């Protein structure tokens, strides 16, 4: 069996072969020249590196636009191949390890047993919690479906690279990839993003039965008792329902998305029923005891499946189909008839998939900005005879809405057509109502209000939903440091309002916390602590009110947006705050990395469930006062230092010069604009392009800036104690050191050459990075990533290959900016866009 290094070498040779054959020896030699020069550059001493860097940058300045594009493509393709090899190695390493899988389901139940949970308590915990994975779009996941299919085919062959036939198939796919346009010629639409996200559903569906079996087997292995446990997993999506700042998500698009979900769900269910129908061929005369509830059909289980299949085709049905009930009966009657193996092999997989996907596929959330919902409610109230709502203070707004909720009247007149701005808010709710009527309650997830600041932001959703005639559950999204600090009081006040409690009933109150804007608002350290502290206090409020709760973590793949390993992130949450489970966003390129191949999908889902169960069993923690006091002081100092940086009069100009943010804004990367409406400011810049821009130049500012001041405030000895014994603090510092390890001083300096005259801010960032590394290493008592040697080695091996893309991007930015404000040269635009994607693939941590 080959090693990772051997797989990478084979794939590198395959790419080299294709480059020589398709582009000729001179181009291949250019690629090799740039690669070897960069490798030598990174091995050189600091003194020698300066002249070598200038020589390399001069060489890149001389290449033609066509060769620049070719170089970016070559190094980018290399990283896509390496990424697949690394994922294969990860799966292989887990499979070869003796005993229970690390971070697997048996290990989870052993952890529960070690905490004192008996079989009944463990079973109850599994039934209480749920891991909700929520698909969202991301601008760096802009690969065409054709490319993804080629890459998936290559990934399937990597375990067999020693087979000449497999190697030839891989070479053929690489050849085809090299000749394929990587990017769409037009800007992707929301529908493109929806289709792209749904492409991973069949892969996930294929591994769910195996995961369900492993859950029951793991329980039996630990507790010695049989158990048919529900798989505590749900899939949700924002693609097609996320209206916040995206004018392309219209009510019509949301309606089309709901319809597409239902069509795909029914098609998948029909296909699964067909498979089971073929296998469940038992005749009543050959089975000793056919349960009476199956009737007198000669092939009773086929008859039951045929009835369900026909129901799926009945467009005249007046109520949603509930396939799980029918499939559970099929499975149970098979067992009752002594057909246990048939139940396990043919009926159980169908039931498990139907339980997760139903006839809805994924639950679509609708997200809207609080300013939009507030303006819509003001318009409705004015039409209902209550003008002036928008000018009221918070207490006045609460009073008006509470009074209005006592009535059941519509605020629009019969047959009245809402004005366009109002319909943009009401339309998605109408689509939600119709989707629930057709596919059931799970067609819709939650109504999320961005930038929630107070109680009225939740109450307004009830007015909007009442007007349309649909019940939705509001989810506040707290995003800034100030909003997170205010969040517990908001939840306490809204849960004390009888009308709201009556609406919530026994359902779970979800609370979404935003890692992105809180980081952009206050910096890495302050955001981490604000999120952690808010969860602790919100959990206390919900428990005191007797309300079940679940946190929804709006995190990205980058450290600056709450990223990092999923297991580490979940286990680092405040103990005792898992409640009814948790939800996590899974963004564009993370979907491809995690769910494009069955083994990777199975492993990621397994790890997510492991972390969920272990974290849910953790008792509430009581933190030492000296720790919380130190964190409060460190947070204030860190946030102040961060704000001093981003509020510097020259910061915006500096940021726009040393990152490709303006170019990203003009590239046709995603359906969502990079800024919210208004003049270009840091405040209305979206968090994804903010973080992505700093990732592109390898400064990674959102992933560490301010930590140096925080650690200075806490002190070395106390920080070491917290790092050793407090999972949250360890997770935070481990993520910071990962971000620091992936940052690169030399590469960032190449981008600084694009900002002559900005020495003060450049020096501030570089000096802060140097101090942060020193202080982190002092706390962890060793070099960065001392406990993560594989990650450290991966970064070390990748840098010589990703640096050429960075340096080419610097050259491309120089050429683009020299051209002024006119139309971008198509070849330059394409090369620049490919460099953005190539760097994202190279660092595997885009935004």
GIURDA-V605509 format. One record per helix or strand. SS is the DSSP state (h for helix, s for strand). FROM is the first residue (numbers start at 1). TO is the last residue. If there is no record, write none. Layout:
# GIURDA-V605509
ss->[SS SS]
from->[FROM FROM]
to->[TO TO]
This chain:
# GIURDA-V605509
ss->[h h h h h h s h h h h s s h h h h h h s h h h h h s h s h h s h h s h h s h h h h h s s h h h h h h h h h]
from->[4 25 46 65 105 119 130 145 164 190 201 233 242 251 284 292 300 323 340 363 370 389 394 420 441 444 455 474 481 498 509 515 524 549 559 566 581 588 598 625 651 661 675 685 687 701 707 716 727 745 759 789 826]
to->[23 43 61 96 114 128 136 160 178 198 223 237 242 279 286 294 312 336 357 369 383 391 405 439 443 450 468 478 495 504 514 522 545 554 561 571 587 595 616 646 658 666 675 685 696 703 714 725 742 752 780 818 843]
